[in-house]
Amino acid sequence: MSIAKPPEGPPASVLIDERIAHLQDWRGPVLGRMRQLIHEAAPEVVEEWKWKGTPVWSLGGILCTGESYKTAVKLTFLKGASLPDPAKLFNASLDGNARRAIDIHEGDTVDAEAFKALIRAAVALNAEGAKAKAKPARAAGAAH
């Protein structure tokens, strides 16, 4: 597991641990479980702490964020609209052009294998984007 360290202070993994521990109701275990599933699906994932307190998981770009609200743990996939979701896990931010989210409420269960498939699809999408950026652009009017 790679860990991106904020400019000052503890590593992101420590800050995420603290966030999970601070959520002393059902949200802590839920966020912890989702974090574990992310690591199972993408062992090379990088944990980051962005936007003054948001856990972020990246690999070749952001995969998803993990926010906690009073009534939900929200996992937002920045490129979720481009991901296959046959299990219909996405249930929030459905009308955006790019993002999709999974809101998990108290008592909800998330299909672990379907969630890990989403993470793997997000990793693959980021890798495809990186390959596309790496290809040299053709010059206008160049001979084929």
C-alpha positions as CSV (number, residue, x, y, z in Angstrom):
1,M,0.0,0.0,0.0
2,S,1.3,3.4,-1.0
3,I,0.5,6.4,1.2
4,A,0.6,10.0,0.1
5,K,1.7,12.2,2.9
6,P,0.1,15.7,3.3
7,P,2.7,18.5,3.2
8,E,2.8,18.7,7.0
9,G,1.5,16.4,9.6
10,P,0.7,12.7,9.8
11,P,0.4,10.4,6.7
12,A,-3.0,10.2,5.1
13,S,-3.5,6.6,6.4
14,V,-3.2,7.8,10.0
15,L,-5.7,10.6,9.4
16,I,-8.1,8.1,7.8
17,D,-7.6,5.8,10.8
18,E,-8.4,8.8,13.1
19,R,-11.5,9.7,11.1
20,I,-12.8,6.1,11.3
21,A,-12.2,6.0,15.1
22,H,-13.8,9.4,15.5
23,L,-17.0,8.1,13.9
24,Q,-18.2,6.3,17.0
25,D,-21.5,5.1,15.6
26,W,-22.3,2.8,12.7
27,R,-20.4,5.1,10.2
28,G,-16.9,4.2,11.5
29,P,-17.2,0.5,10.8
30,V,-18.9,1.1,7.5
31,L,-16.1,3.5,6.3
32,G,-13.5,1.1,7.6
33,R,-15.1,-1.8,5.7
34,M,-15.3,0.1,2.5
35,R,-11.7,1.1,2.9
36,Q,-10.7,-2.5,3.4
37,L,-12.6,-3.5,0.2
38,I,-10.8,-0.8,-1.8
39,H,-7.5,-2.2,-0.6
40,E,-8.5,-5.7,-1.5
41,A,-9.6,-4.7,-5.0
42,A,-6.6,-2.4,-5.6
43,P,-3.7,-3.4,-3.4
44,E,-1.5,-0.6,-4.9
45,V,-4.0,2.1,-4.0
46,V,-2.7,5.4,-2.6
47,E,-4.5,6.9,0.3
48,E,-4.7,10.7,0.4
49,W,-6.2,13.4,2.6
50,K,-7.6,16.2,0.6
51,W,-9.9,19.2,0.8
52,K,-9.3,19.7,4.5
53,G,-10.5,16.4,5.6
54,T,-11.7,14.0,2.9
55,P,-10.2,10.5,2.6
56,V,-9.3,9.9,-1.1
57,W,-8.2,6.7,-2.7
58,S,-6.2,7.0,-5.9
59,L,-4.4,4.9,-8.5
60,G,-3.5,6.6,-11.7
61,G,-5.9,9.3,-10.7
62,I,-8.7,9.5,-8.1
63,L,-10.8,6.4,-7.7
64,C,-13.2,7.6,-5.0
65,T,-13.6,9.7,-2.0
66,G,-15.1,8.7,1.3
67,E,-17.2,11.3,3.1
68,S,-19.2,10.9,6.3
69,Y,-22.4,12.7,6.9
70,K,-25.0,12.5,9.8
71,T,-27.1,9.9,7.9
72,A,-24.8,8.4,5.4
73,V,-21.3,7.4,4.4
74,K,-20.8,8.6,0.8
75,L,-18.3,7.1,-1.6
76,T,-18.0,9.3,-4.7
77,F,-16.4,8.0,-7.9
78,L,-15.2,11.0,-9.9
79,K,-15.6,9.1,-13.2
80,G,-18.5,7.0,-12.0
81,A,-20.7,7.8,-15.0
82,S,-18.2,6.0,-17.2
83,L,-18.1,2.9,-15.1
84,P,-20.2,-0.2,-15.6
85,D,-22.6,-0.8,-12.6
86,P,-24.5,-3.9,-13.3
87,A,-25.3,-4.4,-9.5
88,K,-26.8,-0.8,-9.4
89,L,-24.6,0.3,-6.5
90,F,-24.7,3.9,-7.5
91,N,-27.6,5.5,-5.8
92,A,-26.6,9.2,-5.6
93,S,-25.3,12.0,-7.8
94,L,-26.9,10.1,-10.7
95,D,-27.7,13.2,-12.9
96,G,-24.1,14.5,-13.0
97,N,-22.0,14.3,-16.2
98,A,-19.1,12.5,-14.6
99,R,-19.6,11.6,-10.9
100,R,-21.6,8.9,-9.3
101,A,-21.9,8.1,-5.6
102,I,-22.9,5.3,-3.3
103,D,-24.8,6.6,-0.2
104,I,-24.7,4.0,2.6
105,H,-27.2,4.5,5.3
106,E,-27.4,2.8,8.7
107,G,-28.3,-0.8,8.2
108,D,-27.5,-0.9,4.5
109,T,-25.3,-3.6,3.1
110,V,-23.2,-3.2,0.1
111,D,-22.3,-6.2,-2.1
112,A,-18.6,-6.6,-1.5
113,E,-17.8,-8.2,-4.8
114,A,-19.8,-5.7,-6.8
115,F,-18.1,-2.9,-5.0
116,K,-14.6,-4.3,-5.7
117,A,-15.6,-4.7,-9.3
118,L,-16.4,-1.0,-9.4
119,I,-13.0,-0.2,-7.9
120,R,-11.2,-2.4,-10.4
121,A,-13.2,-0.7,-13.2
122,A,-12.1,2.7,-11.9
123,V,-8.5,1.6,-11.9
124,A,-8.8,0.3,-15.4
125,L,-10.4,3.5,-16.6
126,N,-7.6,5.6,-15.0
127,A,-5.1,3.4,-16.7
128,E,-6.8,3.8,-20.1
129,G,-6.7,7.6,-19.7
130,A,-3.0,7.5,-18.8
131,K,-2.3,5.4,-22.0
132,A,-4.3,7.8,-24.1
133,K,-2.4,10.8,-22.7
134,A,0.9,9.1,-23.4
135,K,0.3,8.6,-27.1
136,P,2.0,11.2,-29.2
137,A,-0.5,13.4,-31.1
138,R,-0.4,13.3,-34.9
139,A,0.7,16.4,-36.6
140,A,-2.1,18.0,-38.7
141,G,-1.7,17.1,-42.3
142,A,0.9,14.4,-41.6
143,A,1.1,11.6,-44.2
144,H,-0.4,8.2,-43.1
